[in-house]
Each structure stands twice: as structure tokens, then as C-alpha cells.
Amino acid sequence: MKSNIQIRHVTKQGANLFLDLGFAPAEAKRLQAASRKQINDTRRLKQQLMAELSTWIETNQLKQADAAEVLMVSRPRVSDVINKKTAKFTIDALVEMLSRVGRPVSLAVG
């Protein structure tokens, strides 16, 4: 069986993907706005969690290799946290790292 991997269409960066998927213009605009909001909210949450981890590392005057050992991740992952590379982490992974250093995360809605 042969797979068909030919690219048929590419949505340009910044274009509305929902329009390309066939949604009505008003609905596509609403969906795009909701999607952007969710992405931005997630990014802000990750940045907060990373800031807490960075503060913990700085407060304890740890080298990245030492922090990596405590956090049970690689040294490059610690560098990614310090440099706020949010795309490389899930919220769960960041919460787990904070838990490992005795900084449990609580969630407040609203």
C-alpha cells in the first residue's frame, strides 16, 4: 500500500486557518480569536511556572547541572526553563518540576 504524502495546501503564517478549513468568515474570525487567546493564556501560565523555577534555582545558587539533578531532567532542559522556552514544555512537566523542589502548584480559576 502506497501512502499519499503529497502536500495539497499550506496555510500561510498569520492567515486564518479556520477560513482554509471551510468555516464561514464570521465563525472563522471567532475561532481564530479564541484560539489565540488560549495560546496566549497557556504561554503566560508556562512563563509564570518557569519564573518560579528560575527563582528557585537562583535562590539556591545552583548550577544548571545541579538543578537538573534535583529536577530529574537534563541540563539543557534547565537552560530551556531559564530562557523561558515555553514551546518546549507542557504545563504538567513544569508543575512536576516545581513539585520536586517542594513548590506545589495550586490553581485558582477566575
N, CA, C and O atoms as CSV, one atom per row, in Angstrom:
chain,resi,resn,atom,element,x,y,z
A,1,MET,N,N,0.839,-1.173,0.000
A,1,MET,CA,C,0.000,0.000,0.000
A,1,MET,C,C,0.888,1.241,0.000
A,1,MET,O,O,1.818,1.348,0.798
A,2,LYS,N,N,0.600,2.155,-0.880
A,2,LYS,CA,C,1.399,3.367,-1.006
A,2,LYS,C,C,0.703,4.512,-0.276
A,2,LYS,O,O,-0.499,4.727,-0.433
A,3,SER,N,N,1.478,5.242,0.523
A,3,SER,CA,C,0.943,6.404,1.239
A,3,SER,C,C,0.988,7.629,0.341
A,3,SER,O,O,1.947,7.836,-0.404
A,4,ASN,N,N,-0.052,8.431,0.421
A,4,ASN,CA,C,-0.089,9.675,-0.327
A,4,ASN,C,C,0.345,10.788,0.602
A,4,ASN,O,O,-0.415,11.223,1.468
A,5,ILE,N,N,1.569,11.245,0.417
A,5,ILE,CA,C,2.115,12.267,1.316
A,5,ILE,C,C,2.295,13.606,0.612
A,5,ILE,O,O,3.003,14.484,1.104
A,6,GLN,N,N,1.658,13.753,-0.527
A,6,GLN,CA,C,1.782,14.989,-1.283
A,6,GLN,C,C,1.088,16.128,-0.526
A,6,GLN,O,O,-0.033,15.964,-0.043
A,7,ILE,N,N,1.746,17.260,-0.427
A,7,ILE,CA,C,1.174,18.431,0.227
A,7,ILE,C,C,0.220,19.095,-0.749
A,7,ILE,O,O,0.596,19.442,-1.869
A,8,ARG,N,N,-1.026,19.267,-0.309
A,8,ARG,CA,C,-2.038,19.848,-1.182
A,8,ARG,C,C,-2.233,21.339,-0.925
A,8,ARG,O,O,-2.539,22.100,-1.843
A,9,HIS,N,N,-2.053,21.748,0.327
A,9,HIS,CA,C,-2.290,23.147,0.667
A,9,HIS,C,C,-1.482,23.498,1.912
A,9,HIS,O,O,-1.351,22.680,2.823
A,10,VAL,N,N,-0.949,24.695,1.950
A,10,VAL,CA,C,-0.229,25.198,3.114
A,10,VAL,C,C,-0.842,26.547,3.470
A,10,VAL,O,O,-0.919,27.446,2.633
A,11,THR,N,N,-1.279,26.677,4.731
A,11,THR,CA,C,-1.812,27.957,5.203
A,11,THR,C,C,-0.638,28.857,5.537
A,11,THR,O,O,0.263,28.472,6.282
A,12,LYS,N,N,-0.655,30.059,4.980
A,12,LYS,CA,C,0.434,30.997,5.225
A,12,LYS,C,C,0.414,31.455,6.675
A,12,LYS,O,O,-0.642,31.542,7.300
A,13,GLN,N,N,1.596,31.744,7.196
A,13,GLN,CA,C,1.736,32.231,8.565
A,13,GLN,C,C,0.908,33.493,8.737
A,13,GLN,O,O,0.962,34.405,7.913
A,14,GLY,N,N,0.145,33.533,9.816
A,14,GLY,CA,C,-0.690,34.688,10.105
A,14,GLY,C,C,-2.059,34.630,9.467
A,14,GLY,O,O,-2.947,35.398,9.836
A,15,ALA,N,N,-2.247,33.725,8.510
A,15,ALA,CA,C,-3.551,33.588,7.860
A,15,ALA,C,C,-4.502,32.845,8.804
A,15,ALA,O,O,-4.078,32.209,9.768
A,16,ASN,N,N,-5.774,32.941,8.504
A,16,ASN,CA,C,-6.776,32.289,9.341
A,16,ASN,C,C,-6.982,30.850,8.873
A,16,ASN,O,O,-7.605,30.606,7.839
A,17,LEU,N,N,-6.461,29.921,9.631
A,17,LEU,CA,C,-6.571,28.501,9.334
A,17,LEU,C,C,-8.029,28.063,9.234
A,17,LEU,O,O,-8.368,27.196,8.430
A,18,PHE,N,N,-8.880,28.660,10.046
A,18,PHE,CA,C,-10.286,28.256,10.075
A,18,PHE,C,C,-11.003,28.619,8.770
A,18,PHE,O,O,-11.928,27.921,8.354
A,19,LEU,N,N,-10.582,29.694,8.137
A,19,LEU,CA,C,-11.118,30.007,6.808
A,19,LEU,C,C,-10.717,28.921,5.817
A,19,LEU,O,O,-11.531,28.464,5.014
A,20,ASP,N,N,-9.459,28.517,5.884
A,20,ASP,CA,C,-8.955,27.471,4.992
A,20,ASP,C,C,-9.666,26.138,5.215
A,20,ASP,O,O,-9.760,25.316,4.304
A,21,LEU,N,N,-10.163,25.935,6.427
A,21,LEU,CA,C,-10.873,24.692,6.730
A,21,LEU,C,C,-12.346,24.746,6.319
A,21,LEU,O,O,-13.072,23.760,6.439
A,22,GLY,N,N,-12.769,25.904,5.836
A,22,GLY,CA,C,-14.124,25.998,5.301
A,22,GLY,C,C,-15.158,26.631,6.213
A,22,GLY,O,O,-16.344,26.620,5.886
A,23,PHE,N,N,-14.746,27.184,7.351
A,23,PHE,CA,C,-15.695,27.859,8.228
A,23,PHE,C,C,-16.135,29.171,7.597
A,23,PHE,O,O,-15.395,29.785,6.829
A,24,ALA,N,N,-17.354,29.594,7.932
A,24,ALA,CA,C,-17.857,30.885,7.472
A,24,ALA,C,C,-16.951,31.975,8.038
A,24,ALA,O,O,-16.403,31.807,9.127
A,25,PRO,N,N,-16.782,33.096,7.321
A,25,PRO,CA,C,-15.864,34.147,7.767
A,25,PRO,C,C,-16.073,34.611,9.209
A,25,PRO,O,O,-15.099,34.766,9.946
A,26,ALA,N,N,-17.298,34.831,9.619
A,26,ALA,CA,C,-17.546,35.299,10.998
A,26,ALA,C,C,-17.141,34.234,12.016
A,26,ALA,O,O,-16.531,34.547,13.039
A,27,GLU,N,N,-17.480,32.988,11.737
A,27,GLU,CA,C,-17.124,31.888,12.642
A,27,GLU,C,C,-15.616,31.678,12.652
A,27,GLU,O,O,-15.037,31.426,13.709
A,28,ALA,N,N,-14.978,31.776,11.504
A,28,ALA,CA,C,-13.518,31.619,11.414
A,28,ALA,C,C,-12.819,32.692,12.232
A,28,ALA,O,O,-11.830,32.410,12.909
A,29,LYS,N,N,-13.320,33.911,12.176
A,29,LYS,CA,C,-12.726,35.004,12.938
A,29,LYS,C,C,-12.884,34.753,14.432
A,29,LYS,O,O,-11.947,34.974,15.200
A,30,ARG,N,N,-14.067,34.291,14.852
A,30,ARG,CA,C,-14.307,33.993,16.256
A,30,ARG,C,C,-13.405,32.855,16.737
A,30,ARG,O,O,-12.810,32.939,17.811
A,31,LEU,N,N,-13.310,31.803,15.945
A,31,LEU,CA,C,-12.473,30.661,16.320
A,31,LEU,C,C,-11.000,31.043,16.399
A,31,LEU,O,O,-10.287,30.591,17.295
A,32,GLN,N,N,-10.544,31.871,15.467
A,32,GLN,CA,C,-9.143,32.291,15.492
A,32,GLN,C,C,-8.855,33.129,16.736
A,32,GLN,O,O,-7.815,32.956,17.371
A,33,ALA,N,N,-9.762,34.029,17.085
A,33,ALA,CA,C,-9.570,34.859,18.281
A,33,ALA,C,C,-9.540,33.991,19.538
A,33,ALA,O,O,-8.708,34.199,20.421
A,34,ALA,N,N,-10.447,33.023,19.616
A,34,ALA,CA,C,-10.488,32.126,20.779
A,34,ALA,C,C,-9.210,31.296,20.857
A,34,ALA,O,O,-8.675,31.078,21.944
A,35,SER,N,N,-8.726,30.839,19.721
A,35,SER,CA,C,-7.505,30.042,19.673
A,35,SER,C,C,-6.302,30.853,20.126
A,35,SER,O,O,-5.487,30.375,20.916
A,36,ARG,N,N,-6.190,32.080,19.627
A,36,ARG,CA,C,-5.070,32.943,20.026
A,36,ARG,C,C,-5.097,33.245,21.516
A,36,ARG,O,O,-4.053,33.275,22.167
A,37,LYS,N,N,-6.302,33.472,22.061
A,37,LYS,CA,C,-6.420,33.741,23.486
A,37,LYS,C,C,-5.952,32.538,24.300
A,37,LYS,O,O,-5.213,32.690,25.273
A,38,GLN,N,N,-6.381,31.350,23.901
A,38,GLN,CA,C,-5.984,30.145,24.622
A,38,GLN,C,C,-4.468,29.946,24.550
A,38,GLN,O,O,-3.844,29.593,25.552
A,39,ILE,N,N,-3.885,30.163,23.402
A,39,ILE,CA,C,-2.434,30.019,23.250
A,39,ILE,C,C,-1.712,31.026,24.140
A,39,ILE,O,O,-0.754,30.670,24.826
A,40,ASN,N,N,-2.159,32.267,24.135
A,40,ASN,CA,C,-1.522,33.300,24.958
A,40,ASN,C,C,-1.685,33.029,26.446
A,40,ASN,O,O,-0.751,33.240,27.218
A,41,ASP,N,N,-2.865,32.561,26.858
A,41,ASP,CA,C,-3.083,32.221,28.266
A,41,ASP,C,C,-2.155,31.092,28.699
A,41,ASP,O,O,-1.585,31.138,29.789
A,42,THR,N,N,-2.004,30.089,27.854
A,42,THR,CA,C,-1.129,28.959,28.154
A,42,THR,C,C,0.320,29.413,28.237
A,42,THR,O,O,1.059,28.986,29.124
A,43,ARG,N,N,0.725,30.271,27.320
A,43,ARG,CA,C,2.100,30.784,27.325
A,43,ARG,C,C,2.383,31.561,28.611
A,43,ARG,O,O,3.445,31.401,29.213
A,44,ARG,N,N,1.431,32.403,29.032
A,44,ARG,CA,C,1.621,33.180,30.270
A,44,ARG,C,C,1.735,32.265,31.481
A,44,ARG,O,O,2.565,32.498,32.360
A,45,LEU,N,N,0.915,31.237,31.531
A,45,LEU,CA,C,0.971,30.296,32.646
A,45,LEU,C,C,2.322,29.587,32.679
A,45,LEU,O,O,2.925,29.452,33.743
A,46,LYS,N,N,2.792,29.141,31.535
A,46,LYS,CA,C,4.100,28.496,31.475
A,46,LYS,C,C,5.204,29.450,31.917
A,46,LYS,O,O,6.127,29.053,32.627
A,47,GLN,N,N,5.107,30.714,31.493
A,47,GLN,CA,C,6.118,31.695,31.890
A,47,GLN,C,C,6.130,31.891,33.402
A,47,GLN,O,O,7.197,32.035,34.000
A,48,GLN,N,N,4.959,31.898,34.023
A,48,GLN,CA,C,4.893,32.025,35.486
A,48,GLN,C,C,5.567,30.840,36.162
A,48,GLN,O,O,6.346,31.013,37.099
A,49,LEU,N,N,5.266,29.646,35.688
A,49,LEU,CA,C,5.856,28.446,36.276
A,49,LEU,C,C,7.368,28.435,36.086
A,49,LEU,O,O,8.109,28.063,36.995
A,50,MET,N,N,7.822,28.841,34.912
A,50,MET,CA,C,9.260,28.899,34.642
A,50,MET,C,C,9.939,29.956,35.508
A,50,MET,O,O,11.063,29.754,35.967
A,51,ALA,N,N,9.273,31.059,35.729
A,51,ALA,CA,C,9.837,32.102,36.590
A,51,ALA,C,C,10.017,31.564,38.009
A,51,ALA,O,O,11.024,31.856,38.654
A,52,GLU,N,N,9.066,30.791,38.496
A,52,GLU,CA,C,9.192,30.188,39.834
A,52,GLU,C,C,10.387,29.244,39.894
A,52,GLU,O,O,11.151,29.255,40.860
A,53,LEU,N,N,10.541,28.431,38.857
A,53,LEU,CA,C,11.679,27.512,38.821
A,53,LEU,C,C,13.003,28.282,38.743
A,53,LEU,O,O,13.967,27.931,39.422
A,54,SER,N,N,13.046,29.310,37.932
A,54,SER,CA,C,14.273,30.112,37.803
A,54,SER,C,C,14.621,30.782,39.123
A,54,SER,O,O,15.789,30.844,39.507
A,55,THR,N,N,13.607,31.283,39.815
A,55,THR,CA,C,13.830,31.916,41.120
A,55,THR,C,C,14.369,30.904,42.110
A,55,THR,O,O,15.276,31.210,42.884
A,56,TRP,N,N,13.815,29.695,42.092
A,56,TRP,CA,C,14.290,28.638,42.997
A,56,TRP,C,C,15.761,28.320,42.711
A,56,TRP,O,O,16.558,28.178,43.639
A,57,ILE,N,N,16.112,28.209,41.448
A,57,ILE,CA,C,17.497,27.907,41.071
A,57,ILE,C,C,18.424,29.028,41.537
A,57,ILE,O,O,19.488,28.769,42.099
A,58,GLU,N,N,18.017,30.262,41.301
A,58,GLU,CA,C,18.830,31.414,41.685
A,58,GLU,C,C,18.946,31.535,43.208
A,58,GLU,O,O,20.034,31.773,43.731
A,59,THR,N,N,17.848,31.375,43.904
A,59,THR,CA,C,17.842,31.483,45.369
A,59,THR,C,C,18.762,30.448,46.001
A,59,THR,O,O,19.446,30.732,46.984
A,60,ASN,N,N,18.774,29.258,45.436
A,60,ASN,CA,C,19.614,28.187,45.968
A,60,ASN,C,C,21.012,28.185,45.363
A,60,ASN,O,O,21.817,27.302,45.656
A,61,GLN,N,N,21.298,29.162,44.527
A,61,GLN,CA,C,22.606,29.335,43.901
A,61,GLN,C,C,23.109,28.037,43.265
A,61,GLN,O,O,24.244,27.612,43.485
A,62,LEU,N,N,22.238,27.429,42.479
A,62,LEU,CA,C,22.577,26.160,41.844
A,62,LEU,C,C,23.093,26.377,40.429
A,62,LEU,O,O,22.642,27.269,39.710
A,63,LYS,N,N,24.028,25.557,40.058
A,63,LYS,CA,C,24.444,25.497,38.670
A,63,LYS,C,C,23.378,24.695,37.930
A,63,LYS,O,O,22.639,23.922,38.538
A,64,GLN,N,N,23.305,24.882,36.627
A,64,GLN,CA,C,22.275,24.185,35.857
A,64,GLN,C,C,22.373,22.666,36.004
A,64,GLN,O,O,21.350,21.986,36.090
A,65,ALA,N,N,23.573,22.140,36.033
A,65,ALA,CA,C,23.750,20.689,36.174
A,65,ALA,C,C,23.212,20.200,37.512
A,65,ALA,O,O,22.593,19.139,37.584
A,66,ASP,N,N,23.447,20.969,38.573
A,66,ASP,CA,C,22.936,20.588,39.898
A,66,ASP,C,C,21.415,20.682,39.947
A,66,ASP,O,O,20.755,19.812,40.514
A,67,ALA,N,N,20.861,21.733,39.354
A,67,ALA,CA,C,19.408,21.884,39.306
A,67,ALA,C,C,18.782,20.748,38.499
A,67,ALA,O,O,17.720,20.236,38.852
A,68,ALA,N,N,19.448,20.363,37.420
A,68,ALA,CA,C,18.939,19.281,36.578
A,68,ALA,C,C,18.827,17.980,37.360
A,68,ALA,O,O,17.871,17.223,37.192
A,69,GLU,N,N,19.801,17.731,38.207
A,69,GLU,CA,C,19.787,16.507,39.007
A,69,GLU,C,C,18.596,16.502,39.965
A,69,GLU,O,O,17.909,15.488,40.089
A,70,VAL,N,N,18.349,17.605,40.629
A,70,VAL,CA,C,17.223,17.699,41.569
A,70,VAL,C,C,15.895,17.630,40.823
A,70,VAL,O,O,14.958,16.972,41.276
A,71,LEU,N,N,15.815,18.305,39.686
A,71,LEU,CA,C,14.571,18.349,38.920
A,71,LEU,C,C,14.328,17.070,38.114
A,71,LEU,O,O,13.238,16.853,37.584
A,72,MET,N,N,15.361,16.232,38.033
A,72,MET,CA,C,15.299,14.974,37.293
A,72,MET,C,C,15.059,15.207,35.801
A,72,MET,O,O,14.251,14.530,35.165
A,73,VAL,N,N,15.789,16.187,35.267
A,73,VAL,CA,C,15.762,16.489,33.836
A,73,VAL,C,C,17.200,16.700,33.386
A,73,VAL,O,O,18.119,16.700,34.205
A,74,SER,N,N,17.394,16.880,32.090
A,74,SER,CA,C,18.744,17.132,31.579
A,74,SER,C,C,19.131,18.597,31.797
A,74,SER,O,O,18.270,19.454,31.997
A,75,ARG,N,N,20.433,18.868,31.757
A,75,ARG,CA,C,20.905,20.235,31.905
A,75,ARG,C,C,20.356,21.154,30.820
A,75,ARG,O,O,19.986,22.289,31.121
A,76,PRO,N,N,20.288,20.698,29.554
A,76,PRO,CA,C,19.689,21.565,28.535
A,76,PRO,C,C,18.220,21.918,28.825
A,76,PRO,O,O,17.754,22.994,28.451
A,77,ARG,N,N,17.498,21.012,29.491
A,77,ARG,CA,C,16.104,21.317,29.850
A,77,ARG,C,C,16.069,22.444,30.882
A,77,ARG,O,O,15.183,23.297,30.837
A,78,VAL,N,N,17.016,22.455,31.801
A,78,VAL,CA,C,17.091,23.538,32.787
A,78,VAL,C,C,17.383,24.848,32.062
A,78,VAL,O,O,16.796,25.879,32.389
A,79,SER,N,N,18.271,24.817,31.098
A,79,SER,CA,C,18.577,26.005,30.309
A,79,SER,C,C,17.322,26.512,29.596
A,79,SER,O,O,17.079,27.717,29.535
A,80,ASP,N,N,16.540,25.596,29.068
A,80,ASP,CA,C,15.295,25.982,28.388
A,80,ASP,C,C,14.314,26.640,29.357
A,80,ASP,O,O,13.601,27.571,28.982
A,81,VAL,N,N,14.275,26.159,30.600
A,81,VAL,CA,C,13.412,26.777,31.615
A,81,VAL,C,C,13.894,28.194,31.898
A,81,VAL,O,O,13.105,29.139,31.889
A,82,ILE,N,N,15.178,28.334,32.146
A,82,ILE,CA,C,15.750,29.640,32.484
A,82,ILE,C,C,15.542,30.638,31.351
A,82,ILE,O,O,15.300,31.820,31.597
A,83,ASN,N,N,15.635,30.167,30.117
A,83,ASN,CA,C,15.473,31.027,28.950
A,83,ASN,C,C,14.022,31.129,28.480
A,83,ASN,O,O,13.741,31.668,27.410
A,84,LYS,N,N,13.112,30.607,29.292
A,84,LYS,CA,C,11.660,30.712,29.056
A,84,LYS,C,C,11.234,30.219,27.667
A,84,LYS,O,O,10.463,30.885,26.975
A,85,LYS,N,N,11.728,29.080,27.281
A,85,LYS,CA,C,11.344,28.478,26.005
A,85,LYS,C,C,10.058,27.671,26.221
A,85,LYS,O,O,10.079,26.445,26.331
A,86,THR,N,N,8.961,28.391,26.275
A,86,THR,CA,C,7.670,27.804,26.656
A,86,THR,C,C,7.211,26.696,25.721
A,86,THR,O,O,6.544,25.761,26.163
A,87,ALA,N,N,7.546,26.776,24.460
A,87,ALA,CA,C,7.080,25.780,23.499
A,87,ALA,C,C,7.656,24.390,23.776
A,87,ALA,O,O,7.121,23.391,23.297
A,88,LYS,N,N,8.728,24.325,24.536
A,88,LYS,CA,C,9.387,23.043,24.784
A,88,LYS,C,C,8.822,22.289,25.982
A,88,LYS,O,O,9.282,21.187,26.284
A,89,PHE,N,N,7.832,22.861,26.671
A,89,PHE,CA,C,7.322,22.245,27.896
A,89,PHE,C,C,5.807,22.198,27.911
A,89,PHE,O,O,5.128,23.058,27.351
A,90,THR,N,N,5.300,21.170,28.569
A,90,THR,CA,C,3.881,21.147,28.890
A,90,THR,C,C,3.719,21.747,30.278
A,90,THR,O,O,4.669,21.804,31.058
A,91,ILE,N,N,2.528,22.185,30.568
A,91,ILE,CA,C,2.248,22.694,31.908
A,91,ILE,C,C,2.502,21.592,32.931
A,91,ILE,O,O,3.061,21.847,33.998
A,92,ASP,N,N,2.095,20.376,32.607
A,92,ASP,CA,C,2.293,19.245,33.525
A,92,ASP,C,C,3.753,19.045,33.886
A,92,ASP,O,O,4.077,18.805,35.049
A,93,ALA,N,N,4.641,19.140,32.900
A,93,ALA,CA,C,6.068,18.938,33.160
A,93,ALA,C,C,6.600,20.006,34.108
A,93,ALA,O,O,7.395,19.706,34.999
A,94,LEU,N,N,6.167,21.245,33.924
A,94,LEU,CA,C,6.620,22.330,34.789
A,94,LEU,C,C,6.071,22.187,36.207
A,94,LEU,O,O,6.779,22.442,37.181
A,95,VAL,N,N,4.808,21.780,36.319
A,95,VAL,CA,C,4.211,21.560,37.638
A,95,VAL,C,C,4.946,20.430,38.357
A,95,VAL,O,O,5.203,20.521,39.558
A,96,GLU,N,N,5.280,19.382,37.635
A,96,GLU,CA,C,6.014,18.254,38.221
A,96,GLU,C,C,7.381,18.695,38.728
A,96,GLU,O,O,7.795,18.280,39.810
A,97,MET,N,N,8.085,19.523,37.972
A,97,MET,CA,C,9.396,20.018,38.410
A,97,MET,C,C,9.256,20.863,39.675
A,97,MET,O,O,10.062,20.738,40.596
A,98,LEU,N,N,8.251,21.711,39.722
A,98,LEU,CA,C,8.036,22.526,40.924
A,98,LEU,C,C,7.710,21.649,42.121
A,98,LEU,O,O,8.154,21.931,43.234
A,99,SER,N,N,6.960,20.614,41.912
A,99,SER,CA,C,6.627,19.679,42.989
A,99,SER,C,C,7.888,19.013,43.533
A,99,SER,O,O,8.014,18.802,44.739
A,100,ARG,N,N,8.807,18.685,42.649
A,100,ARG,CA,C,10.065,18.030,43.062
A,100,ARG,C,C,10.915,18.909,43.962
A,100,ARG,O,O,11.736,18.403,44.727
A,101,VAL,N,N,10.727,20.224,43.880
A,101,VAL,CA,C,11.528,21.129,44.712
A,101,VAL,C,C,10.707,21.688,45.874
A,101,VAL,O,O,11.094,22.674,46.503
A,102,GLY,N,N,9.578,21.053,46.148
A,102,GLY,CA,C,8.769,21.449,47.288
A,102,GLY,C,C,7.944,22.710,47.068
A,102,GLY,O,O,7.570,23.386,48.026
A,103,ARG,N,N,7.663,23.025,45.818
A,103,ARG,CA,C,6.849,24.196,45.478
A,103,ARG,C,C,5.575,23.726,44.778
A,103,ARG,O,O,5.422,23.919,43.572
A,104,PRO,N,N,4.659,23.110,45.530
A,104,PRO,CA,C,3.436,22.613,44.886
A,104,PRO,C,C,2.645,23.773,44.270
A,104,PRO,O,O,2.667,24.896,44.774
A,105,VAL,N,N,1.961,23.481,43.190
A,105,VAL,CA,C,1.199,24.476,42.460
A,105,VAL,C,C,-0.274,24.295,42.777
A,105,VAL,O,O,-0.800,23.183,42.765
A,106,SER,N,N,-0.930,25.420,43.062
A,106,SER,CA,C,-2.380,25.378,43.240
A,106,SER,C,C,-2.989,26.241,42.138
A,106,SER,O,O,-2.370,27.186,41.648
A,107,LEU,N,N,-4.195,25.895,41.771
A,107,LEU,CA,C,-4.859,26.568,40.678
A,107,LEU,C,C,-6.037,27.366,41.177
A,107,LEU,O,O,-6.856,26.865,41.947
A,108,ALA,N,N,-6.123,28.592,40.746
A,108,ALA,CA,C,-7.272,29.437,41.064
A,108,ALA,C,C,-7.951,29.817,39.762
A,108,ALA,O,O,-7.286,30.253,38.823
A,109,VAL,N,N,-9.250,29.660,39.693
A,109,VAL,CA,C,-9.995,29.979,38.499
A,109,VAL,C,C,-10.680,31.319,38.687
A,109,VAL,O,O,-11.258,31.600,39.737
A,110,GLY,N,N,-10.604,32.141,37.648
A,110,GLY,CA,C,-11.283,33.441,37.706
A,110,GLY,C,C,-10.379,34.460,38.132
A,110,GLY,O,O,-10.768,35.623,38.241
